[in-house]
Amino acid sequence: STADTCQKEVTSAYDALKLKLSQAQERMMESLTCKQEEMISSVTQAITASVNSQKTIVQSFFEEMTGEVDASYKSTNDSLDSVEKTAEVGKDQLTSMHEQHKKDIKKN
């Protein structure tokens, strides 16, 4: 009958529409998943670049500080060596003066 045929066509049309909606939803979900992965990748790259930049800055800072400490240590040691040499010269001069003084006392 015409009513049955009409009912079947309506059911068929609704089933086709639901299938199209389901397929569209699936494509949208896949698209969002792809976008999410792209965004995660972009953010990860940006974070990695930032962290690497910060690591480079920190490494440079500590290399510079280590260089400064090494230079200061060398300078301090050089100064101490100089002071020690000066003290040796002074001690030798005092010893020489003392010996001369003893000789002068013996002469008199």
Buried (B, 14 or more C-beta within 10 A) or exposed (E): EEEEEEEEEEEEEEEEEEEEEEEEEEEEEEEEEEEEEEEEEEEEEEEEEEEEEEEEEEEEEEEEEEEEEEEEEEEEEEEEEEEEEEEEEEEEEEEEEEEEEEEEEEEE
